[in-house]
Amino acid sequence: MEDNLTLVGDAGVIHKCNKVEFQQKVLTIVEDEGLLRHFMFIVLRSNSSKSMKVTGYSNYFIKELNSASLDTLKYHAKIVVRFLNYIFFEKSNKYKIKDIKDLTIEYGNHFLRDYGQGVIGNKKKTESTVEKAEQVLNRFYRYIFNEIKGMSYIKERDFLINSNIYSTQQRKFRSKSYAATKSLFTIISSNYIPPQRIKHIPAYILQEILKTCDLHYYRHLKLAICLQAFGGLRRGEVCNVSRNSINYRVYGEKLGWFTVNLKEKVQLRTDGKDVGGIKRKRIQPVHPIFLDLFQDVYIQHMGLINNVKHPYGAVFLNRDGDAMLDSSYSSSFKKIMNLTLERLSKKADFKSSSEAKLLMSGRIGTHILRHFFTQFIAELETTRNPIEVAYWRGDSSLDSAISYYAQNPVIDEKIKFVQEKVFKDIL
């Protein structure tokens, strides 16, 4: 392992910043049942010959993140690759580091500073985003320390938390080190506050979004939008929907129930590309209150793809007939929103124009549909507590549901109403 990790320094190309760079690569293996397994690698790639060489840093994902989701692997890889390019190539003239054993804590501090200020990635980051990157870097540093015995500038004590404990027998404080991971780095806050994410939209805005799909050749995405707004699916989960994962029952001419099986990721593309992540494996139902409208959209969509023979039964397809990637869906949704807001802002009525201005003031993405779903089920009289909200959202914990209850102004009004009613009853 040590030889593999120091190979980068010994290759004689570490100073040629314009010729090689670290990159992340994913290997996807399709098992017999069609299930997907993903393996992450960090490679050293020649920009001239395009040849690649797998580096020993790839073992970080095997030893530290063996059971992690693909999204987690991608995020760790993104930070680690950026850091390795930063210390070996971008700052090669300053650091002159030829071997990973010469890594210092200061290099990590410099990286996180530049990452937060937008020097890396060309975009300023929020404090929480930098802290998330810091957690990855801490874990990577610890991994390197464990793999390479005898690092030049980092010691075991750097990872330990020291605390003074009062001894009642000796009647004095004594220092003790705990084998708990602490942050190696000191983050300098960029004080950057991005536009706030829009979380609440009224029903008529959703109607306008669906209308835009009809007006501007986005009919093939109406069902995707409704699966998020009426079933609470996340963006990546929508792109994982296939004919085989859909199950429903019709009573008479009406949908009785409709579910999507998200228990396993299966192959949906011949090129092996991952269409998107499934955050929590489950069977996700569409809420009964939305079934009538959902049925119309579902029938319309299946009519659009009725003559398309997709090898894996993907429901959402791009213009080439391949299963749509979540990034493509996200990009298309932003275009739909821009068209919707443009149309609303031109309307003469105050309601439309004011709502458009409000939505334009913040960040809008596909998440707004899942929030719409949460908003409606939380406000239903039949929804009694956050546990039900978490169930319909497909959450693994109550944190998000409770957070929503704490932030939703409509819920505040409900609580106020109940409190006033109870107070009157007491009197």
N, C-alpha and C positions, 0 to 999 in steps of 0.2 A: 504493500500500500504506500509506504513512504516513497519508494522509487517512482510510483505512478504520479504522486502528488508533486514531486520535485522535477518531473520530466519536463514540465513547462519551462522551468528556468534553465534546464540543461540543453534545450533544443536549439539554442543559438539564434532564436528568432524573437526573443522577448522584447527587444528594442525596436523592432521593425513594426511600428504601430499601424502603418498604413497597409500592411500585407497580411496580417492575421488578426483574428479576434475570437473571443469566446462566444459561443451561441448555445441555445438550448434546443434539443431535439427530442421528440416523443416517438417511441416505438409502440405501435398498437398491435396487439395479438388478438385474433378472433378465435375463440374456443369453439369446440364442436357444437355447443348449443347456441352459438351466435353471440355469446356474451363477450364483452370486451375487457381486455386487461391492458393497462398503460404503463410504460416504463420511461422514466425521464433520464436523459443523458446531457452532460455538458461536454461539448466538443470544441476543439480548436480548429477553426476553419481558415483556409487560405483564400483570400479575396481574389487572388490572381488565377490559381488553378481550380478553385472551388472544392478542392479535396478537404476531407475532414478527418480528424483523429479524436477518438474518444479519450477523455482525460480521466484521471483518478478521482476527480471531484464528483463524478457521477455516482460514486458509492455513497455519497451523502444521502441520496434519496433512498437507497436500499437500507442503510443502517438507521437513519433518523426518521424516514417518512414512508416506511414500507407499506402501511395500510391507509395512507392518505388518499383523498380524492384527487382527481385529475386537476381540478381548479387549484387545490392547495399545492400540488406539485408545480404547477405553472407559476404560481405566485412566488414560491421559494426560488425557483429557477430564475425568474426574472430579476430578483434582487441579487442573487448570488452572481449571475452572469454580469450584471451591471457593475457589481463590486470588483470582480476579477478584472474586467476590462479597464476599470478605473485605476486600480493600483498597478497593474502590469503594463498598460498601454497609455492611457490618457495622462497619467502622472509619472510615466517612466523616467523622464528627465529629472524630476524632483525627488522621487523616492528611490530610484535606481534599485528596486527590489528584483532579485533574480531567483529567489527561492521563497516558497510560502512559509518556511520556518522563520523568516525574518519579518513576518507580519507584526505590526504594532497596533495597539489600541488607538493611537492617534490617527492612523489611516482610516479606521472605522468612523471616528468622529468627523474627519474631513469629508468622508463619503456621505454621511447622513446630513451634514450641513449643506453640501452642494446639492444633494437630492431634494432636500426641503426647499431650497431657494430656486430650484428650477434649472440649475446649471446642468444637472443630469436629467434628461427627459424633457427639457424645454418647457416645463410647466411647473409652477409653484405648487407645493403640496401642503395640505392641512397638517396640523400638529398630530392628529390621530393617524394620518397616513404615514407620517415619518415614524411614529411610535410602532406601527405595525411592521415597518421595514427594520426597525431596530431589533424587534423580537427575532426576526429571521436571521439577522446578522449575528446576534448573540448566540443563537443555536449553531450557526455555521462556524463561528470562532471556536466554540466548545468542541465541535466535531473535529476540527483541524488539530486542536490541542491534544485530543485523545488519540488521534491517528499518528501524529508525529511526536515522538518522544524527544524532548529537548528543544523546544522552541527558544529562539534567541531572546525575545523581549517579553514574553507572556508566561506567567507562572501560575501554579495551581491556586495560590492565594488570591489572585485577581478575580477568581470566580466565586470566592467564599464571602459570606456575610459575617462581619465581625460585630459582636455585641458585648457590652459590659453587663455582667450579671453579679448581683449582690449575694455574697456567701454569708449566710447567717452564722456558720461555724467559725469562719475566719474573720467575720465582721468587717469585710471590705469587698470592694468590687474587683472582679477578675475578668479578663478578656477571654472570650470563647468564640471560635469560628464554627459556623454552621455550613454544612455541605449543601447549601441552597444556592440556586443560580441567581445571581444579581446581574444587573445590566452593567456591561463593561464601559458603556459610552455615556457621554454628556451631551444631550441634545440642546442646541440653541434654537429656540422657537422662532419661526419665520413670521409669526403674527399674521399669517395669510388667512383670510376668511373668504371662502368662495361663495358664489351665489347659493342661496339655500335651496335645497331640494324640495320641489313641490310635492305634497303628499295627499292633498284632498281636492277632489273634483266633484262637481254636482253631476247628477244623472244626465242632464241635458247636454253636458260636454261630451260624455261618452256617446250619446246619440249623434252628436256632430262629428265625432271621430269616425264612427261607422258610416256616416253619410259621406264623409270624405273618401273613404275606401271605394264607395260606389261611383263617385264622381271622377276619381283620378286613377282608375285602373289598379286599385289595390284590393280588389275583392278577394283575392287569394289569401289575404291576411286577416279578414274579418273573424274567422273562426279562431285564429291564434289570439287575437285581441280578446275575444269572448271567453276563451279558456282561462285567460288571466283575470279578466274582470268578473267572471261568473263562477270560476273554479279555483282561483287563487294560485294558479301555477306560476312558477318563476319562468323567466325568459328561456333559459336553457332547457327546462323541463318541457316547455311547449314544443321545442324543436325535436325532442325525443319521442313525440307522439307518433305512433304508427297504427295501421289498421288492426294489427294484432293486439295492441295495448288498449283498444277501445272496447268497452262493454256497456250495453244499455238494454232497457226493457221498455217496450211500447204497450200501453194499455188502450185499446181502441185505436185512436189516431194520435194520442198524446204520449210524450215521453213520461215514463214513470220514474226512471232514474238513469243517470249517465255517469260512468266512472272511467278514469284513465289509470292503467296499471303502470306505476313508476317504480316497481320493486327492483328491476334490473335494467342496466344499460345494454342495449343490443346494437349490432352493426346496422347502420342505415346508409352507409356510403361505400362504394367499391374502392375508393382511394384511402379508406381507413381513417379519414378525418373525423375528429370528434365534433358532433353537432352542438354540444352544450352539456352542462353538468346537471345532475340530479342531486340536489342538496340533501334531501331526506327521502329515502326509499319508502314507498307507501302506495296504497291505492287511493287516488284522489277523486272525490265525487264533485260534480257540479251542484251547487246549492239548489234545492227544489224551487225556491222562489224565482229563479231565473230560467227554469226549464222551457217555458213556452217560447220565449224569445230565442233562447239558445237552439231550440229545435229547428227553427226557421233558418238560422245561420248555418247550422250543421248540414241540413239538407242541401242548401245552396252550395256549400263548399264541396261536398262529396260529388255533386253534379259537375263541378268544375274539373275534378280530377278523375272522373268516372272512367274515361278512356285512356288514362295514363297507367301503364304497366310498370310500376317501380319494383325492382327486384326484392326490396326489403319492406315494401308497403309503407314507405314514409308518407305522411299526410301533408306536410308542408314542403313544397319544392321550389327551387330557384328556376330561373329562366332556362337553364340547361337540363332541367329534369332531375337534378340531384337533390338529395335532402338538404334543406336550408340550414345554414349555420346560424347560431345564436347571434353572432356579430352582424350578419347580413339582416337578420330580423330586426335587430336594434337600430341599424342604420335606416332601414325602410320605415320603421315606426317614427323616427325623428322627422323624416320627410313628411309623413302623414300629419304629424302634429304641427309642423310649420305651415302646411297647407290649410289646416283647420283654423289655426290662430290668425292667419292672413285673412281668411274668409270672415271670421267672427269680427275682427277689428274693423272691417269695412261695413258692417251692418249698422243701421241707424239707431237701433235700440240700445239703451244704456246698459242693460244686463249683459249683452253679448260683448260689447266693446270693453266694458270694465273687467269682465272675466278674462278676456283675452290679454289685457294689460297685466293683470295679476299673474297669469300663467307665464307670460313673457319675462317676468321679473326674476324667475328662478330657473333651476335646472329641471328638465323634464326628460324622463326616460320610460322604458316599459314598466319600471317599478310602480308608476302611478296607477297602473291597472290593478295590481295586487293590493295597493292601498285602497282603491275604490271598493274592491271586494271586501276587505276588512271593515271598511267604513260602513257598508250596508249591513253586513251580518251583525256587527256590534250594536247597531242602532235598532235592530229588530226587537220587538217586544218578546219574542220567543227565545232570544238569546239571553241566558240568565247570568253567565259569568265568563271570565277570561278562558276557562278550560274549553268551553265550546268554541270560542274564537280560535284558540290554538289548534283545535281539532280540524276545523274547516280550512285553516290556513296551511295545515300540514307542517306545523312547527314541532320541534322535538322538545321544546321547553315553553314555559309560560312567559318568558321575559319579553318577547316581542308583543304579545297580546296585552300584557300589563302596561307596557310602555305606550301602546296605542291608546288604552283607556286613559292614561295620564295626560296625553296630549290632545285628545279629540275634544273640541269645543262642544260638540253635540252631546257627548257623554257628560260633560260638565253640567249642561243644562238639565239632563235627566236626573243627575245626582241632586242638583239644587231643587228640582221639583219634588223629589222624594223627601228630601230633608224638610221642605216647607210643609208638605202633607203630614209628615210625622209630628212636626212641631204643633200644627193645628189640632191633630188628634189628641196630643197630650193636654193641650189647653182645654 
